[in-house]
Amino acid sequence: MCYNANSQQPTANSQQPTANSRQSSADLHARYEQAFLAELDKKLWDAADRLRTSVDAAVYKYPVLGLVFLKYVSDSFTACQEAIKAELTDPNSDYYLDPADFDEQSYQDEIDAELADQDNYTARNVFWVKDIARYDTIQKIARYQLGQPYTVDGKEAKFGGVAKLIDDAFEAIITDNPALKGVLPNISALNIEPDILTGLIDLFADTNFNKPIHNGMTLDLSSKDILGHVYEYFLGQFAAAEGKKAGQFFTPKSIVSLIVEMLEPLAGRVYDPAMGAGGFFVQSEKFIKAHQGNLDHISIYGQEQSHTTYNLAVMNMALRGIPFNFAQGDTLKSPAHRDIKMDYIMANPPFNVKQWYDESLQFDKRWAYGLPSAGNANFAWLSHMIAQLSDKGRIAMVLANGSMSTQTKGEGNIRAKIVDADLVECMLALPSNLFTNVTIPACVWFLNKNKTAATRGKVLFIDARNLGYMKDRVLRDFTQDDKDTISQTYHNWQKGENYTDTKGFCYSATLDEIAANDYVLTAGRYVGAEDVVGDDTPFAEKMQQLTALLYEQFAQSAELEEKIKENLGGLGYEA
């Protein structure tokens, strides 16, 4: 039996909306979603940070992220259980159990049997959660006295402390979901005060991942999206607390979705050598489902150096039921998948890493276009990805803008060889302020080992620096229209249909043109400046108009000054 555990009923007006009202409603929903997530961030982090006291952030993050995960799987299980029961008791449902066919006790027994059937949950990629791992159980038992007996899942036990209680919950989940073995933390080993752990349990108890509502409006946010957002935010906050750059751990969702829409990874091997929490894989799954594709037609590969972030990526895939082949470690020094050729590589490696090189790497076969600078890993990442490509493989890689023009320590020569090999397909210049706590301007390199007849010997330059909007005081984001404009321009150019160069936005350059520009790949150099609408008013007439306006403003200013003086005098403050 298969049930939909996450169906939500919108509260929008049921009348047929106009185009303007649809846009207005979409904007309102977007603003409410942003406000909901911002409030959730602040509430959770402020309270968690108050509980932290003397606990080091590097230690404290494990119980915090672990409890967020526990709350999520518990909420998802409860929501799925409610949906199953609703299906079983709804006369209009295909799974309806008619009470007339049973006596009272056997009817309830049949309902209970269906609710206890693990297959009904795994069919919907919802974790089966034993009672010991359900959040309300944990919250209740956490207040017991040491040694106090309790019975759960049909077993008798004695309370051994809050940390052991959480560890027992993790162990119960791992038993039914072995992909998480070695991923969930051991809380007892962290020696955190019981009061702090109890405070964290209470903190997350009020957060419901399955029923997001803001100002009375039911939001179109999936529980997995909320979980991912909370993880991303907390990782950023912990990174800042540990003195690291928060933005190096994750790629903004709008960039991830744009890249996936441009590469269209519907079948083949998908790889991210700096995978973070697995954002590109999650978005690829959404893209495939949106285009009626088959997840069985792709294979997922990734590598991540950070232990905590690697664990989050594993959780991300396990929650979605996506098979994966992940490795933890330094991709540049110890690539785990170097013998496997990839069809799609999407990555946002950390920018301008200085200490990456090792003497053992000097003659590595990956440096086919030249030995990368020992003081900057940008071209090492690019060379690594090219070496991993299949004969039809494609790359989308986010890099610092300096990669497009640098000439230092052989980097210009490597870039020139990659261009001459006709691997570069598109260069996309991004707006500023897209990344959390990272101000370095960025671009996306698109490479293709199997260019179309329309694109061979050419590179498309897209300058998107003027697109997007400020979603808060410090962060910019793309609208869906922005992403559609960019991806459609790219796809039209690939097909050789309905594409024209547009000043200030896009330009198709030949390899000869690029060579004439010293192989600099800065988009602005090729697309030029957007035409400014001309003003045909003669200069003398225009100057007279502006002068008249200026003197009118002078007069208004003098009049305002007199009124202010008069008012001050009336108050006894004459000069």
C-alpha positions in Angstrom: 0.0 0.0 0.0 1.3 3.5 -0.8 0.2 6.7 0.8 0.9 10.4 0.3 2.1 11.7 3.7 2.8 15.3 2.8 -0.3 16.5 1.0 -1.2 20.1 1.9 -4.3 22.1 1.2 -3.7 25.7 0.2 -5.8 28.4 1.6 -5.9 30.5 -1.5 -9.1 31.9 -3.0 -10.8 29.2 -5.1 -11.9 31.6 -7.9 -10.0 31.4 -11.2 -7.2 34.0 -10.7 -6.1 36.5 -13.2 -2.4 36.7 -14.4 -1.8 39.6 -12.1 -3.5 38.0 -9.1 -1.5 34.8 -9.7 1.7 36.8 -9.7 0.6 38.7 -6.6 -0.3 35.5 -4.8 3.0 33.9 -5.8 4.9 36.9 -4.6 3.0 36.9 -1.3 3.7 33.2 -0.8 7.4 33.8 -1.5 7.6 36.6 1.0 5.7 34.5 3.6 8.0 31.6 3.0 11.1 33.8 3.4 9.6 35.3 6.6 8.7 31.9 8.0 12.3 30.6 7.4 13.9 33.7 8.8 11.8 33.6 12.0 12.5 29.9 12.4 16.2 30.5 11.9 16.3 33.2 14.6 14.1 31.4 17.1 16.1 28.2 16.9 19.6 29.7 16.8 19.0 32.3 19.5 17.7 29.7 21.9 20.3 27.1 21.0 23.1 29.7 21.4 21.8 30.6 24.8 22.0 27.0 25.8 25.5 26.6 24.5 27.2 28.4 27.5 30.7 27.0 27.7 30.3 24.2 25.2 32.6 24.6 22.2 30.7 25.1 18.9 32.7 22.2 17.3 31.2 19.8 19.9 27.8 21.5 20.4 26.9 21.2 16.7 26.6 17.4 16.9 23.7 17.1 19.3 22.0 20.2 17.7 22.1 18.8 14.2 21.3 15.3 15.5 18.2 16.4 17.3 17.0 18.4 14.3 17.3 15.2 12.3 15.4 13.2 15.0 12.6 15.8 15.1 12.3 15.7 11.3 12.1 11.9 11.0 9.6 11.8 13.9 7.4 14.5 12.4 7.5 12.8 9.0 6.6 9.5 10.5 3.7 11.0 12.5 2.4 12.8 9.4 2.6 9.6 7.3 0.8 7.7 10.0 -2.0 10.3 10.0 -2.3 10.1 6.2 -2.5 6.3 6.3 -5.2 6.4 8.9 -7.1 9.0 6.9 -6.9 6.8 3.8 -8.1 3.8 5.7 -11.2 5.6 7.1 -12.2 7.6 4.1 -15.1 6.0 2.1 -13.8 7.7 -1.1 -10.3 6.2 -0.7 -9.1 3.1 -2.7 -7.7 1.8 0.6 -10.9 2.3 2.7 -11.7 -0.4 5.3 -15.4 -0.6 5.7 -16.3 -1.1 9.4 -19.3 -3.1 8.3 -17.0 -5.9 7.2 -15.5 -6.3 10.7 -16.6 -6.5 14.3 -15.5 -3.5 16.4 -12.3 -5.1 17.8 -11.1 -6.7 14.6 -11.7 -3.4 12.7 -9.4 -1.6 15.1 -6.9 -4.5 14.9 -6.9 -4.2 11.1 -6.3 -0.4 11.3 -3.5 -0.9 13.9 -1.9 -3.6 11.7 -1.8 -1.2 8.7 -0.4 1.6 10.8 2.3 -0.8 12.1 3.3 -2.1 8.6 6.8 -0.8 7.9 6.4 -1.2 4.1 3.7 1.5 4.1 6.3 4.0 5.3 9.3 2.9 3.3 7.2 3.0 0.1 7.0 6.7 0.6 10.6 7.2 1.5 9.5 7.9 5.1 11.7 6.4 7.8 10.1 3.8 10.0 10.6 5.2 13.5 10.3 3.0 16.6 8.6 4.5 19.7 12.0 5.0 21.4 13.0 7.4 18.6 9.8 9.4 18.5 10.3 12.9 19.7 7.5 13.0 22.2 8.8 9.8 23.8 12.3 11.3 24.1 11.0 14.5 25.6 8.9 12.7 28.2 11.6 10.2 29.3 14.4 12.9 29.4 12.9 14.1 32.6 13.0 10.8 34.4 15.3 10.2 37.4 18.4 8.0 36.8 17.5 4.4 37.2 13.7 5.1 36.8 12.1 2.2 34.8 10.1 2.6 31.7 8.6 0.4 28.9 8.9 1.3 25.3 8.6 -0.8 22.1 7.5 -3.7 24.3 10.8 -3.7 26.2 11.6 -2.7 29.8 14.5 -0.4 30.4 15.9 1.9 33.1 16.7 5.6 32.4 20.5 5.9 32.0 20.7 9.7 31.3 19.7 12.1 28.5 22.7 11.4 26.3 22.1 7.6 26.4 18.4 8.2 25.6 19.4 10.1 22.5 22.0 7.5 21.5 19.4 4.8 21.9 17.0 6.7 19.6 19.8 7.0 17.0 20.6 3.3 17.3 17.0 2.4 16.7 16.9 4.5 13.5 20.2 3.0 12.3 18.9 -0.6 12.8 16.1 0.1 10.3 18.1 2.4 8.1 21.6 0.9 7.9 22.8 3.6 5.4 23.1 5.9 8.4 25.6 3.7 10.3 28.6 5.7 11.3 26.8 9.0 10.4 24.7 9.8 13.4 26.8 11.1 16.3 27.5 9.4 19.7 26.2 12.0 22.1 27.4 10.2 25.3 31.0 10.6 24.1 30.7 14.4 24.0 30.2 14.8 27.8 27.6 17.6 27.5 25.7 18.6 30.6 22.3 16.8 30.8 20.5 20.2 31.4 21.8 21.5 28.1 20.7 18.4 26.2 17.2 18.5 27.9 17.0 22.2 26.9 17.8 21.4 23.3 15.1 18.6 23.3 12.5 21.1 24.5 13.7 23.8 22.0 13.1 21.7 18.9 9.9 20.1 20.3 7.9 23.2 19.1 9.2 23.0 15.5 6.9 21.1 13.1 8.6 20.3 9.8 5.3 19.1 8.1 2.9 21.9 8.7 4.5 25.3 7.9 2.1 28.2 8.4 2.8 31.9 8.5 0.2 34.6 9.2 -2.5 32.0 8.7 -1.3 31.0 5.3 -0.3 27.3 4.6 3.1 27.5 2.9 4.2 25.5 -0.1 7.4 24.3 1.6 8.1 20.6 1.8 9.4 19.2 5.1 12.7 18.2 3.4 13.2 21.8 2.1 12.7 23.1 5.6 15.1 20.5 7.1 17.7 21.4 4.5 17.3 25.1 5.2 17.7 24.6 8.9 20.8 22.5 8.4 22.3 25.0 6.1 21.6 27.9 8.4 23.0 26.1 11.5 26.1 24.9 9.6 26.7 28.5 8.6 26.3 29.7 12.2 28.5 27.0 13.6 31.1 27.7 10.9 31.1 31.4 11.9 31.4 30.4 15.6 34.4 28.2 14.7 36.0 31.1 12.7 35.4 29.6 9.3 33.6 31.1 6.2 30.0 29.9 6.3 29.6 30.3 2.5 32.2 27.6 1.7 29.9 24.8 2.8 26.9 25.3 0.5 25.8 26.7 -2.8 22.7 29.0 -2.8 19.6 27.1 -4.0 19.0 29.5 -6.9 22.5 28.8 -8.4 22.1 25.1 -7.8 18.7 25.0 -9.5 19.9 27.2 -12.4 22.9 24.9 -13.0 20.7 21.8 -13.0 18.2 23.4 -15.4 21.0 24.2 -17.8 22.8 20.8 -17.6 19.5 18.7 -17.5 21.0 15.6 -15.8 18.3 13.0 -16.7 20.5 9.9 -17.2 24.0 8.9 -16.5 26.6 9.4 -13.8 26.3 12.6 -11.7 29.3 13.7 -9.7 30.2 16.4 -7.2 33.8 16.3 -6.0 33.1 19.0 -3.3 29.6 17.9 -2.5 28.9 19.7 0.8 25.5 18.5 2.0 24.5 17.2 -1.4 22.5 20.1 -2.8 23.2 19.4 -6.4 22.0 15.8 -6.0 18.8 16.9 -4.3 18.0 19.4 -7.0 18.8 16.8 -9.7 16.2 14.5 -8.1 13.6 17.3 -8.2 14.5 18.1 -11.8 14.1 14.5 -12.9 10.8 14.1 -11.1 9.5 17.4 -12.6 10.4 16.1 -16.1 8.8 12.7 -15.6 12.2 11.1 -15.7 13.4 7.9 -13.9 15.7 8.1 -10.9 16.9 4.6 -11.7 18.6 6.1 -14.8 21.1 8.2 -12.8 24.0 7.2 -10.5 25.2 9.5 -7.7 28.9 10.0 -6.8 30.4 12.5 -4.5 33.3 13.3 -2.1 33.5 15.7 0.8 36.3 16.5 3.2 34.4 17.8 6.2 33.2 14.9 8.4 30.1 16.8 9.6 29.0 17.9 6.1 29.6 14.4 4.7 27.3 13.0 7.3 24.6 15.6 6.4 24.9 14.6 2.7 24.4 10.9 3.6 21.3 11.9 5.7 20.1 13.9 2.8 20.2 11.0 0.4 18.9 8.5 2.9 15.9 10.7 3.7 15.0 10.8 0.0 15.7 7.1 -0.8 18.4 8.0 -3.3 21.2 5.4 -3.8 24.6 7.0 -3.6 28.4 6.3 -3.8 30.0 8.8 -1.4 33.5 9.1 0.0 34.9 11.3 2.7 38.4 12.8 2.2 40.4 15.3 0.3 39.4 15.1 -3.4 42.5 16.7 -4.8 45.0 14.6 -2.8 43.0 11.4 -2.6 40.3 11.2 -5.3 38.0 8.4 -4.5 36.4 8.0 -7.9 39.2 8.8 -10.3 38.7 5.7 -12.4 35.0 6.3 -13.0 34.1 8.6 -16.0 31.3 11.0 -15.2 28.5 12.3 -17.5 27.6 15.4 -15.4 29.8 17.2 -12.9 28.3 20.0 -10.9 30.4 21.6 -8.2 31.1 24.6 -6.1 34.5 23.9 -4.6 36.0 26.4 -2.0 37.5 29.4 -3.8 41.2 30.2 -4.0 42.4 27.5 -1.6 46.1 28.1 -0.9 47.3 25.0 0.9 46.2 22.2 -1.3 49.4 21.0 -3.0 51.6 18.1 -2.1 54.8 17.0 -3.9 53.3 13.6 -4.6 50.9 15.4 -6.9 53.5 16.8 -9.3 53.2 14.2 -12.0 49.5 13.4 -11.5 47.8 12.5 -14.8 45.0 15.0 -14.0 47.2 17.9 -14.9 46.9 17.3 -18.7 46.8 21.1 -19.4 49.6 22.1 -17.0 50.6 21.8 -13.4 48.2 24.1 -11.4 49.6 26.7 -9.1 50.6 25.4 -5.7 49.2 28.6 -4.1 45.7 28.4 -5.6 43.5 25.3 -6.1 41.1 26.8 -8.7 42.7 25.2 -11.7 43.5 22.0 -9.8 39.7 21.6 -9.3 39.0 22.4 -12.9 41.7 20.0 -14.2 40.4 17.2 -11.8 36.9 17.5 -13.2 38.0 17.5 -16.8 40.0 14.3 -16.1 36.8 12.7 -14.7 34.6 13.4 -17.8 33.2 10.8 -20.1 33.4 11.3 -23.8 30.0 13.0 -23.7 30.5 14.6 -20.3 29.7 18.1 -19.2 30.8 20.3 -16.3 29.2 23.2 -14.4 31.7 24.6 -11.9 31.3 27.7 -9.7 34.6 29.6 -9.4 36.0 33.0 -8.3 36.0 35.6 -11.0 39.8 35.7 -10.9 39.8 32.3 -12.7 38.6 34.0 -15.9 41.5 36.4 -16.3 44.5 35.4 -14.1 47.9 35.1 -15.7 49.9 34.2 -12.6 52.0 31.1 -12.2 50.9 29.4 -15.4 47.2 29.7 -14.8 46.7 31.8 -18.0 48.5 29.0 -20.0 46.2 26.3 -18.5 43.1 28.4 -19.4 44.4 28.9 -22.9 44.9 25.2 -23.5 41.5 24.4 -22.2 39.9 27.0 -24.5 42.0 25.7 -27.5 40.8 22.2 -26.8 37.3 23.6 -27.4 36.1 22.4 -24.0 34.7 25.7 -22.7 31.0 26.0 -23.8 29.6 28.9 -21.7 30.9 31.4 -19.2 28.2 32.9 -16.8 29.0 36.0 -14.8 27.0 36.0 -11.5 25.7 39.0 -9.5 27.3 39.9 -6.3 26.0 39.0 -2.8 24.7 35.6 -3.8 26.7 33.7 -1.2 26.4 33.7 2.5 29.3 35.5 4.1 31.4 35.4 0.9 31.8 38.6 -1.0 34.2 37.3 -3.7 32.5 37.8 -7.1 31.9 34.5 -8.8 31.2 32.9 -12.2 30.1 29.5 -13.6 32.3 27.6 -16.1 30.3 25.3 -18.3 32.5 22.8 -20.2 31.4 20.1 -22.7 33.3 17.3 -24.3 30.6 16.8 -26.9 29.6 20.2 -28.2 26.8 20.4 -30.8 27.5 21.3 -34.5 26.1 24.8 -33.7 28.5 25.5 -30.9 31.8 23.9 -31.9 34.6 26.5 -32.0 32.5 29.0 -30.0 31.9 30.0 -26.4 28.7 31.6 -25.1 29.2 34.5 -22.7 26.2 35.5 -20.4 26.5 38.5 -18.1 23.8 38.0 -15.4 25.3 40.6 -13.0 22.3 42.9 -13.4 19.7 40.1 -12.7 18.3 39.1 -9.4 16.8 41.0 -6.4 17.8 41.6 -2.8 15.8 39.2 -0.7 17.2 40.8 2.5 19.8 43.5 3.4 22.8 41.4 2.5 21.7 38.5 0.2 20.7 38.6 -3.5 18.7 35.9 -5.2 17.4 35.0 -8.7 13.8 34.9 -9.6 12.4 32.0 -11.6 12.1 34.4 -14.6 15.9 35.2 -14.2 16.7 31.5 -14.3 14.4 30.9 -17.2 16.0 33.7 -19.2 19.5 32.4 -18.6 18.8 28.7 -19.2 16.6 29.4 -22.3 19.3 31.6 -23.8 21.9 28.8 -23.3 19.6 26.1 -24.7 18.6 28.1 -27.7 22.3 28.8 -28.4 23.2 25.1 -28.1 20.5 24.2 -30.7 21.3 27.1 -33.0 17.7 28.3 -32.9 16.1 31.5 -31.8 19.4 32.9 -30.5 20.7 36.4 -31.1 23.6 38.3 -29.4 22.2 40.9 -27.0 24.3 43.8 -25.9 25.0 43.8 -22.3 23.7 40.3 -21.7 25.0 37.6 -24.1 27.5 37.1 -26.9 28.7 34.0 -28.9 32.4 34.4 -29.4 34.7 32.4 -31.7 37.9 30.8 -30.3 39.9 33.2 -32.5 38.2 36.2 -30.8 39.0 34.7 -27.4 42.6 34.2 -28.4 42.8 37.8 -29.6 41.7 38.8 -26.1 44.6 36.8 -24.5 42.2 34.0 -23.5 40.5 36.2 -21.0 37.0 34.8 -20.3 35.4 37.7 -18.5 31.9 38.0 -19.9 31.7 41.8 -19.8 34.6 42.0 -22.3 32.5 40.2 -24.9 28.9 41.2 -24.3 29.7 44.9 -24.0 27.5 47.5 -22.3 23.7 47.6 -22.8 22.5 50.3 -25.2 21.2 53.3 -23.3 18.0 54.8 -24.7 19.0 58.1 -26.3 17.6 61.5 -25.5 17.0 63.5 -28.7 16.6 66.9 -26.9 19.2 69.4 -28.2 21.9 70.1 -25.6 21.1 73.8 -25.2 17.4 73.1 -24.7 18.2 70.3 -22.3 20.6 72.5 -20.3 17.9 75.2 -20.0 15.4 72.7 -18.7 17.8 71.4 -16.1 18.8 74.9 -15.0 15.2 75.9 -14.6 14.5 72.8 -12.5 17.6 73.4 -10.4 16.6 77.1 -9.6 13.1 75.9 -8.8 14.5 73.5 -6.3 16.7 76.3 -4.9 13.6 78.3 -4.3 11.8 75.5 -2.6 14.8 74.9 -0.4 14.9 78.6 0.6 11.2 78.6 1.4 11.6 75.5 3.5 14.5 77.0 5.4 12.4 80.1 6.3 9.6 78.0 7.6 12.0 76.0 9.8 13.5 79.2 11.2 10.0 80.6 11.9 9.0 77.4 13.7 12.1 77.4 15.8 11.6 81.0 16.7 8.1 80.2 17.9 9.6 77.7 20.2 12.1 80.3 21.6 15.1 79.0 19.7 16.0 82.0 17.6 19.6 82.4 16.4 
